[in-house]
Amino acid sequence: MRPLHLDYQRSFKPFPWLGFGVLAAALAAMVLMGGYYHQLGQRIGELEARVDRGERLSGLRSHSPRPAAKQAAQEQTLEVQHANQVLRQLTLPWDSLFQAVESSGGKSIAMLSMEPDVENGMVRISGEAKDFNAVLDYVKKLGGREEFGNVHLQSHQVRQDDPEKPVHFSLLAVWKVGAP
């Protein structure tokens, strides 16, 4: 068997030709890409100038905006209106509305649905009560709340099919949206 010769400290250091070759190639590629980038920038500038001149000339020829631009402006206006409507609905005092409706009911009222109409400032509430007097008390309590203006009983019907004979009702209230 031949002895192993391990040289952990080399006495001569070879010149890294390969590393300098790769560095030189990378620098050359970088210079070429920089020149190409500069040419593309000039070409883009020329094309943008040509488009600007074309738009100014077409603007002089016709004073009305193009149909596509008109349609885009209308769509943008509709989007802004929709966003404003959503923002108005989010900033409404929903908590005070829910608290007023829930706290006025008591144990004899079961609320089935509540349909706020923000545009008209109205709230339609439907529910069931143990008896007609409970419905009248509920309407009176809601009318006394500062969140609501006029509260009117729209309809009521005694459910004959139920053995307890609850009163199904629907009422309409003016919602004072600006109330605290």
C-alpha positions as CSV (number, residue, x, y, z in Angstrom):
1,M,0.0,0.0,0.0
2,R,1.2,3.4,-0.9
3,P,1.5,6.1,1.8
4,L,-0.9,9.0,1.7
5,H,0.6,12.4,1.4
6,L,-1.7,15.0,2.9
7,D,-0.6,18.7,2.3
8,Y,-2.7,20.9,4.6
9,Q,-0.5,23.9,4.0
10,R,0.3,24.3,0.4
11,S,3.6,26.1,-0.1
12,F,2.6,27.7,-3.4
13,K,-0.7,29.4,-4.2
14,P,-1.9,29.1,-7.7
15,F,-3.2,32.3,-9.4
16,P,-7.0,32.1,-9.7
17,W,-7.2,32.4,-13.5
18,L,-10.6,30.8,-13.7
19,G,-12.1,33.3,-11.1
20,F,-10.7,36.3,-12.9
21,G,-12.1,34.9,-16.2
22,V,-15.6,34.6,-14.8
23,L,-15.3,38.1,-13.3
24,A,-14.3,39.6,-16.6
25,A,-17.1,37.8,-18.5
26,A,-19.6,39.1,-15.9
27,L,-18.4,42.6,-16.2
28,A,-18.6,42.4,-20.0
29,A,-22.1,41.1,-19.8
30,M,-23.1,43.9,-17.4
31,V,-21.7,46.6,-19.7
32,L,-23.6,45.1,-22.7
33,M,-26.9,44.8,-20.7
34,G,-26.4,48.4,-19.5
35,G,-26.0,49.6,-23.1
36,Y,-29.1,47.6,-24.1
37,Y,-31.1,49.1,-21.2
38,H,-30.1,52.6,-22.1
39,Q,-31.2,52.0,-25.8
40,L,-34.6,50.7,-24.6
41,G,-35.1,53.7,-22.3
42,Q,-34.4,56.0,-25.3
43,R,-36.8,54.0,-27.5
44,I,-39.5,54.2,-24.8
45,G,-39.1,57.9,-24.4
46,E,-39.4,58.4,-28.2
47,L,-42.6,56.2,-28.3
48,E,-44.1,58.1,-25.4
49,A,-43.4,61.4,-27.1
50,R,-45.0,60.2,-30.3
51,V,-48.1,59.0,-28.3
52,D,-48.4,62.4,-26.6
53,R,-48.1,64.2,-29.9
54,G,-50.8,61.9,-31.3
55,E,-53.1,62.6,-28.4
56,R,-52.7,66.3,-28.7
57,L,-53.4,66.2,-32.4
58,S,-56.5,64.0,-31.9
59,G,-57.6,66.4,-29.1
60,L,-57.4,69.3,-31.5
61,R,-59.4,67.4,-34.1
62,S,-62.3,66.3,-31.8
63,H,-63.2,68.1,-28.6
64,S,-65.4,65.3,-27.3
65,P,-63.7,62.4,-25.3
66,R,-63.6,59.0,-26.9
67,P,-66.5,56.7,-26.1
68,A,-64.2,54.3,-24.3
69,A,-62.9,57.1,-22.1
70,K,-66.4,58.3,-21.4
71,Q,-67.5,54.8,-20.4
72,A,-64.5,54.4,-18.2
73,A,-65.2,57.7,-16.5
74,Q,-68.9,56.6,-15.9
75,E,-67.8,53.3,-14.5
76,Q,-65.4,55.0,-12.2
77,T,-68.1,57.4,-11.1
78,L,-70.4,54.5,-10.3
79,E,-67.7,52.8,-8.3
80,V,-67.1,55.9,-6.3
81,Q,-70.8,56.3,-5.6
82,H,-71.0,52.7,-4.5
83,A,-68.0,53.1,-2.3
84,N,-69.5,56.2,-0.7
85,Q,-72.8,54.3,-0.1
86,V,-71.0,51.5,1.6
87,L,-69.0,53.9,3.7
88,R,-72.2,55.7,4.8
89,Q,-73.8,52.4,5.8
90,L,-70.7,51.4,7.8
91,T,-70.6,54.6,9.7
92,L,-74.3,54.4,10.8
93,P,-75.0,53.9,14.5
94,W,-76.0,50.2,14.1
95,D,-75.3,49.4,17.7
96,S,-77.8,51.9,19.1
97,L,-80.4,50.7,16.6
98,F,-80.0,47.0,17.7
99,Q,-79.9,47.9,21.4
100,A,-83.0,50.1,21.1
101,V,-85.0,47.3,19.3
102,E,-83.8,44.6,21.6
103,S,-84.2,46.4,24.9
104,S,-87.7,47.6,24.2
105,G,-89.1,44.1,23.6
106,G,-88.9,42.3,26.8
107,K,-89.8,38.7,27.3
108,S,-93.2,38.9,25.6
109,I,-91.8,39.9,22.2
110,A,-89.9,37.7,19.8
111,M,-88.3,39.7,17.0
112,L,-88.4,37.8,13.7
113,S,-86.8,40.3,11.3
114,M,-85.6,43.8,11.0
115,E,-85.1,45.5,7.7
116,P,-83.4,48.9,7.9
117,D,-83.9,51.2,4.9
118,V,-81.0,53.6,5.1
119,E,-82.0,55.7,2.1
120,N,-85.4,56.6,3.5
121,G,-84.5,56.4,7.2
122,M,-87.0,53.7,8.0
123,V,-86.9,50.4,9.8
124,R,-89.4,47.6,9.3
125,I,-89.7,45.2,12.2
126,S,-91.7,42.0,12.3
127,G,-92.1,39.7,15.2
128,E,-94.5,37.8,17.5
129,A,-95.9,38.7,20.8
130,K,-97.8,36.7,23.4
131,D,-100.9,39.0,23.1
132,F,-102.0,42.2,21.4
133,N,-101.3,44.3,24.5
134,A,-97.7,43.3,24.4
135,V,-97.5,44.5,20.8
136,L,-99.0,47.8,21.8
137,D,-96.6,48.2,24.7
138,Y,-93.7,47.4,22.3
139,V,-94.9,50.1,19.8
140,K,-95.2,52.6,22.7
141,K,-91.7,51.8,24.0
142,L,-90.1,52.1,20.6
143,G,-91.9,55.4,20.0
144,G,-90.4,56.7,23.3
145,R,-86.8,55.9,22.3
146,E,-84.7,58.7,21.0
147,E,-83.5,56.6,18.1
148,F,-86.9,56.4,16.5
149,G,-89.4,59.0,15.4
150,N,-92.9,57.8,14.5
151,V,-93.6,54.1,15.1
152,H,-96.7,52.7,13.4
153,L,-98.2,49.2,13.6
154,Q,-98.7,48.2,10.0
155,S,-100.3,44.8,10.5
156,H,-101.1,42.2,13.1
157,Q,-102.6,38.8,13.0
158,V,-103.5,36.3,15.7
159,R,-102.1,32.9,14.7
160,Q,-105.0,30.6,15.2
161,D,-103.0,27.5,14.2
162,D,-100.8,27.8,17.3
163,P,-102.3,26.7,20.6
164,E,-100.8,29.7,22.5
165,K,-102.4,32.0,19.8
166,P,-99.4,34.5,19.5
167,V,-99.9,37.8,17.6
168,H,-97.7,38.1,14.5
169,F,-97.1,41.8,13.8
170,S,-95.2,44.1,11.5
171,L,-94.4,47.7,12.3
172,L,-92.7,50.6,10.6
173,A,-90.5,53.1,12.5
174,V,-88.7,56.3,11.4
175,W,-85.1,55.8,12.2
176,K,-83.4,59.0,13.3
177,V,-80.0,58.0,11.8
178,G,-78.1,60.9,13.5
179,A,-79.2,60.0,17.0
180,P,-76.4,58.9,19.4
